[in-house]
């Protein structure tokens, strides 16, 4: 009988230890959520999970599956404790044993416009298809599948007499890349345009070494790509290899400007050309076109709208413009390069809606003299050697620079799409 008491005592110690660990972890998750609320970072940027508290049993399987640490357990239930870190992997949904998680766009307070689509990803405008993030699908594997299925529907629709192309594909993220490969497989006449100078879409803009995909994906000509968790850099390298191997043609630095219906097809106008096509597939993400400042000198080659490689600015004077996480992260990355002089211009008096760790790191960099904070300033003009900044009371100063990086967000072409006649539905946290 004594051995039973011994085992019972050991079990009680294990359970007590587990209970203390669980309580401490929940307290940490609750503190993380409170910190996000105080910083105003409770609105997820894109596709994100919504947890049904009735079905959730707090098993933590979703918390463990999330590669970004966006989920936690609060009051015994799974909760999105770090909304700004969530990029819609969907691993949490797959890991939940009780189907308590649904992936949605928008929240009760902030709606997101999603185009109304048929099961074949055709909009209410015949011949105009939408796949991927713009259509409400942020998961890489499913966006790629949508691109493939959309091309199948376009192939069945036929080419039409008098059109140079069967389809114009706009955007070279997962959906556009998959669609282009499907065009090659089926022998379709296609044009694939991408406004940036690299493929990958939203994935290209992820932070370094961020987990970009957590499940296999199927591509035409390639077959099943058996990735588990894969980081951004490895995925982009893989896609580059796919393009070289298949001969996929991509027109980089070509921006969509207009879509004009023409008989049974369209004329697509871009920054470089125009194309007469039977069908159009919009496969761009929700980042949109970079928002510009609208000031003299902004078209200078010294001005860019994203930071790719901080090392290329080593030893230079760089002005970063913006007040969001992307601006702070760019300034911090530049400040880590030897000999680089970094200024950060923001029209506000404080960085309120940014991740606490970014705010703290920036404060430390400013106190160490590695970043000069130019709060309450706006860019008035950009000259070859200096940026004119307007501060409080209309006072102006000249900030010497070798380069300017504008991190002011993006603009979706919603007015253009509405002009064509595409109908949108506003999602407030619903599927």
C-alpha positions in Angstrom: 0.0 0.0 0.0 2.9 2.3 0.7 4.0 2.2 -3.0 0.5 3.5 -4.0 1.0 6.4 -1.6 4.4 7.1 -3.1 3.1 7.1 -6.6 0.2 9.3 -5.6 2.5 11.8 -3.9 4.7 11.9 -7.0 1.7 12.4 -9.3 0.5 15.2 -7.0 3.8 16.9 -7.2 3.8 16.7 -11.0 0.3 18.0 -11.3 1.0 20.8 -8.9 4.2 21.8 -10.9 2.2 21.7 -14.1 -0.5 23.8 -12.6 2.0 26.5 -11.4 3.7 26.5 -14.9 0.3 26.8 -16.6 -0.7 29.7 -14.4 2.6 31.5 -14.9 2.3 31.1 -18.7 -1.3 32.4 -18.7 -0.2 35.4 -16.7 2.6 36.1 -19.2 0.1 35.8 -22.1 -2.4 38.1 -20.3 0.4 40.6 -19.8 1.4 40.4 -23.4 -2.3 41.1 -24.4 -2.5 44.0 -22.0 0.6 45.5 -23.5 -0.8 45.2 -27.0 -4.0 46.9 -25.9 -2.2 49.8 -24.3 -0.1 50.2 -27.5 -3.2 50.1 -29.7 -1.9 47.0 -31.5 -5.0 44.8 -31.4 -6.0 45.0 -35.0 -4.4 42.2 -37.1 -3.0 43.4 -40.4 -4.5 40.7 -42.6 -5.9 37.2 -42.5 -6.1 36.1 -38.8 -7.7 33.5 -36.5 -10.9 34.0 -34.6 -11.4 31.5 -31.8 -14.8 30.1 -30.8 -14.7 30.1 -26.9 -17.4 27.5 -26.7 -15.4 24.9 -28.8 -11.9 25.9 -27.5 -10.7 23.8 -24.5 -7.3 25.6 -24.1 -5.2 22.7 -25.3 -2.5 25.1 -26.4 -2.0 23.1 -29.7 -2.6 26.3 -31.7 -0.2 28.3 -29.5 2.6 25.7 -30.1 1.8 25.6 -33.8 2.0 29.4 -34.4 5.6 30.2 -35.6 5.2 33.9 -34.9 4.1 33.6 -31.3 0.9 35.5 -32.0 -1.4 33.3 -29.8 -1.6 32.7 -26.1 -3.8 31.2 -23.5 -5.8 33.7 -21.4 -8.5 32.6 -18.9 -8.2 29.1 -20.2 -8.9 29.9 -23.8 -6.8 30.6 -26.9 -6.5 34.3 -27.6 -4.7 36.4 -30.3 -2.4 38.1 -27.8 0.0 39.6 -30.4 -2.2 40.6 -33.3 0.4 42.6 -35.1 2.7 39.6 -35.5 0.0 37.4 -37.2 0.5 37.0 -40.9 -2.2 34.3 -41.5 -0.1 31.2 -41.8 -3.1 29.1 -40.8 -1.0 26.6 -38.9 -3.2 27.3 -35.8 -6.3 26.3 -37.6 -4.8 23.1 -38.8 -3.5 22.3 -35.3 -6.8 22.8 -33.4 -8.3 19.4 -32.5 -11.8 20.8 -32.1 -12.1 23.0 -35.1 -12.5 26.1 -32.8 -10.5 28.4 -35.1 -11.7 30.2 -38.2 -9.5 32.4 -40.4 -11.1 35.7 -41.3 -10.4 39.2 -42.7 -11.4 42.3 -40.8 -12.6 42.8 -37.3 -15.8 44.1 -35.7 -14.2 47.6 -35.6 -12.2 47.6 -38.8 -13.8 46.2 -42.0 -11.8 45.0 -45.0 -13.2 45.2 -48.5 -13.2 41.8 -50.3 -14.4 41.3 -53.9 -17.4 39.0 -54.4 -16.3 35.9 -56.4 -17.7 32.8 -57.9 -16.3 29.4 -56.9 -14.2 29.7 -60.0 -12.7 33.0 -58.7 -14.5 35.0 -61.4 -15.7 38.4 -60.2 -19.1 39.8 -61.1 -17.4 41.3 -64.3 -17.3 38.3 -66.8 -13.7 37.5 -67.7 -12.2 39.3 -64.7 -10.8 36.9 -62.2 -9.2 37.5 -58.7 -7.0 35.1 -56.8 -4.9 35.2 -53.6 -4.8 37.9 -51.0 -6.8 40.5 -52.8 -9.7 38.0 -53.0 -9.5 37.1 -49.3 -6.9 34.3 -49.2 -3.7 35.0 -47.5 -2.4 31.4 -47.1 0.4 30.8 -49.6 -0.7 27.2 -50.4 -4.3 28.2 -51.0 -3.4 31.3 -52.9 -1.3 29.2 -55.2 -4.2 26.7 -55.7 -6.6 29.6 -56.5 -4.2 30.8 -59.1 -4.1 27.4 -60.7 -7.9 26.9 -60.6 -8.5 30.4 -62.0 -6.4 29.6 -65.0 -8.3 26.3 -65.5 -11.5 28.4 -65.6 -9.9 31.0 -68.0 -8.8 28.1 -70.3 -12.3 26.8 -70.4 -13.6 30.3 -71.3 -11.5 30.3 -74.4 -9.3 32.9 -76.2 -11.7 34.8 -78.3 -11.0 36.2 -81.8 -8.9 39.4 -82.2 -7.2 39.3 -78.8 -3.4 39.1 -78.6 -3.5 37.3 -75.2 -5.6 34.8 -73.5 -4.9 36.3 -70.1 -3.0 39.2 -68.4 -1.9 38.3 -64.9 -1.3 41.2 -62.5 1.0 40.4 -59.6 3.7 37.7 -59.1 3.1 36.5 -55.5 2.1 32.9 -54.9 -1.2 33.2 -56.8 0.3 34.9 -59.8 3.4 32.7 -60.0 1.2 29.6 -59.8 -1.1 31.0 -62.5 1.8 31.8 -64.8 3.1 28.2 -64.5 -0.4 26.9 -65.3 -0.4 29.1 -68.4 2.8 27.4 -69.6 1.4 24.0 -68.9 -1.8 24.6 -70.9 -0.1 26.6 -73.7 -2.0 29.8 -73.0 -0.8 33.2 -74.3 -0.1 35.1 -71.2 1.4 38.3 -69.9 2.6 38.4 -66.2 3.3 41.9 -64.8 4.7 42.8 -61.4 5.0 46.4 -60.2 8.1 45.7 -58.1 11.5 44.4 -59.2 11.2 41.0 -57.5 8.7 38.2 -57.3 7.1 37.0 -54.0 4.5 39.6 -53.4 3.8 40.2 -49.7 6.3 37.4 -48.8 9.2 39.5 -50.2 8.3 42.2 -47.5 8.4 39.8 -44.6 11.2 40.5 -42.0 14.4 38.4 -42.4 14.1 34.7 -41.6 10.3 35.0 -40.9 8.5 31.7 -41.4 6.6 32.2 -44.7 4.9 28.8 -45.2 3.9 25.9 -43.0 2.4 23.3 -45.4 3.1 21.8 -48.9 1.9 23.5 -52.0 1.1 22.1 -55.5 2.4 24.0 -58.6 1.9 23.3 -62.3 5.0 21.9 -64.0 6.6 21.4 -60.6 4.2 19.1 -58.8 3.9 18.9 -55.0 6.4 21.0 -53.2 6.9 19.2 -49.9 7.9 22.1 -47.6 7.1 22.0 -43.9 8.0 25.2 -42.2 10.1 27.3 -44.5 11.7 30.7 -44.0 11.2 33.7 -46.3 14.7 33.5 -47.9 14.5 29.8 -48.7 11.0 30.2 -50.3 12.1 33.1 -52.4 15.2 31.2 -53.5 13.0 28.2 -54.5 10.7 30.5 -56.5 13.6 32.0 -58.3 14.8 28.5 -59.2 11.3 27.7 -60.5 11.3 30.7 -62.8 14.7 29.9 -64.2 13.8 26.2 -64.7 10.5 26.8 -66.4 11.2 30.0 -68.4 8.3 31.8 -66.8 8.2 35.3 -68.3 7.7 38.2 -65.8 7.6 41.9 -66.7 9.0 43.5 -63.6 8.6 47.2 -62.7 5.4 47.4 -64.7 2.3 48.8 -62.9 -1.3 48.3 -63.7 -3.0 51.6 -64.5 -6.4 50.8 -66.1 -8.6 48.0 -67.3 -11.0 48.9 -70.1 -13.7 46.4 -71.2 -13.6 45.8 -74.9 -16.2 43.6 -76.5 -15.7 40.1 -75.0 -12.4 41.0 -73.4 -10.3 43.9 -72.1 -7.5 46.3 -72.9 -5.1 46.4 -69.9 -3.1 49.6 -69.7 0.2 49.6 -67.7 3.0 52.0 -67.0 4.9 50.5 -70.0 2.4 49.2 -72.6 -1.2 48.1 -73.2 -2.5 44.6 -73.9 -5.6 43.3 -75.5 -6.7 40.2 -73.7 -9.7 37.9 -73.4 -9.4 37.6 -69.6 -7.6 39.3 -66.7 -6.4 37.6 -63.5 -5.7 40.0 -60.6 -3.3 38.3 -58.3 -1.8 41.2 -56.4 -1.7 41.3 -52.6 -3.3 43.8 -50.3 -0.1 45.9 -49.8 -1.0 47.9 -52.9 1.1 50.5 -54.6 3.5 52.4 -52.3 2.0 55.6 -50.9 4.0 58.6 -52.1 4.6 61.8 -50.3 3.6 64.1 -53.2 6.5 66.5 -52.8 9.1 67.9 -55.3 12.1 65.7 -55.9 10.3 62.5 -54.9 11.0 60.9 -58.3 14.8 61.1 -57.6 16.7 57.8 -57.9 17.8 58.4 -54.3 14.2 57.8 -53.1 13.0 54.2 -52.5 9.9 52.8 -50.8 11.3 49.8 -49.0 14.6 48.7 -47.4 16.0 45.5 -49.0 19.6 45.3 -47.9 20.8 47.7 -45.1 24.4 46.9 -46.0 24.1 48.8 -49.3 23.7 52.0 -47.3 26.8 51.4 -45.1 28.6 54.7 -44.4 25.9 56.8 -46.0 23.4 59.4 -44.6 19.9 58.0 -44.8 16.6 59.6 -44.0 13.7 57.2 -43.2 10.2 58.7 -43.4 7.3 57.2 -41.6 5.9 56.3 -38.2 4.9 52.6 -38.4 6.7 49.4 -37.6 8.2 49.2 -41.1 9.8 52.7 -40.7 11.2 51.9 -37.2 12.5 48.5 -38.3 14.2 50.1 -41.3 15.8 52.8 -39.2 17.1 50.3 -36.7 18.5 48.0 -39.4 20.3 50.9 -41.0 21.7 52.1 -37.6 23.3 48.7 -37.1 25.5 49.3 -40.2 28.9 50.8 -39.4 29.3 54.5 -40.3 25.7 55.0 -41.3 24.0 58.2 -40.2 20.2 57.7 -39.8 17.4 60.2 -39.4 13.8 59.2 -38.8 11.2 61.8 -39.8 7.6 61.4 -38.5 4.8 64.0 -38.5 3.5 62.8 -35.1 5.0 63.6 -31.7 5.2 60.0 -30.6 5.2 56.5 -32.1 2.0 55.2 -30.7 0.8 52.4 -32.9 4.0 50.3 -33.1 5.2 47.2 -31.4 6.6 47.9 -28.0 9.9 46.1 -28.7 10.4 48.4 -31.7 9.6 51.5 -29.7 12.0 50.4 -27.0 14.8 49.5 -29.4 14.4 52.9 -31.2 14.6 54.8 -27.9 17.8 53.0 -27.0 19.2 53.7 -30.5 18.3 57.4 -30.2 19.8 57.7 -26.7 23.0 56.1 -28.0 23.1 58.6 -30.9 22.7 56.0 -33.6 19.3 57.4 -34.8 18.3 61.0 -34.9 14.6 61.4 -34.2 12.9 64.1 -36.2 9.4 64.1 -34.6 6.7 66.6 -35.7 8.3 67.0 -39.1 7.1 66.5 -42.7 9.0 66.3 -45.9 8.5 69.5 -47.9 11.0 68.8 -50.8 13.8 66.5 -51.7 16.9 67.9 -53.4 20.1 66.1 -54.5 22.0 66.7 -51.3 19.4 67.6 -48.7 15.7 67.1 -47.6 13.7 70.1 -46.6 11.7 69.2 -43.5 8.9 71.4 -42.2 8.5 71.4 -38.4 6.2 73.0 -35.9 5.3 76.6 -36.7 6.2 76.1 -40.4 9.9 76.3 -39.5 12.1 74.4 -42.1 15.4 72.6 -41.8 17.7 71.0 -44.3 18.7 67.4 -43.5 21.7 66.2 -45.6 21.2 62.8 -47.2 22.5 60.2 -49.6 19.3 58.3 -49.7 15.6 58.6 -48.6 13.5 55.6 -47.7 9.7 56.3 -47.5 7.7 53.8 -45.4 4.2 55.3 -45.7 2.2 52.2 -46.4 0.4 51.3 -49.6 -2.7 52.1 -51.6 -5.0 49.4 -53.0 -6.4 50.0 -56.5 -10.0 49.8 -55.2 -11.2 52.9 -57.1 -9.8 51.4 -60.3 -11.5 48.1 -59.7 -14.8 49.7 -58.8 -14.6 51.7 -62.0 -14.4 48.5 -64.0 -17.5 47.4 -62.1 -16.2 44.9 -59.5 -18.5 44.6 -56.5 -16.9 44.5 -53.1 -18.2 43.2 -49.8 -17.0 44.5 -46.5 -15.9 41.8 -44.1 -16.1 42.5 -40.3 -14.3 39.5 -39.0 -16.4 37.0 -41.0 -15.3 34.3 -43.4 
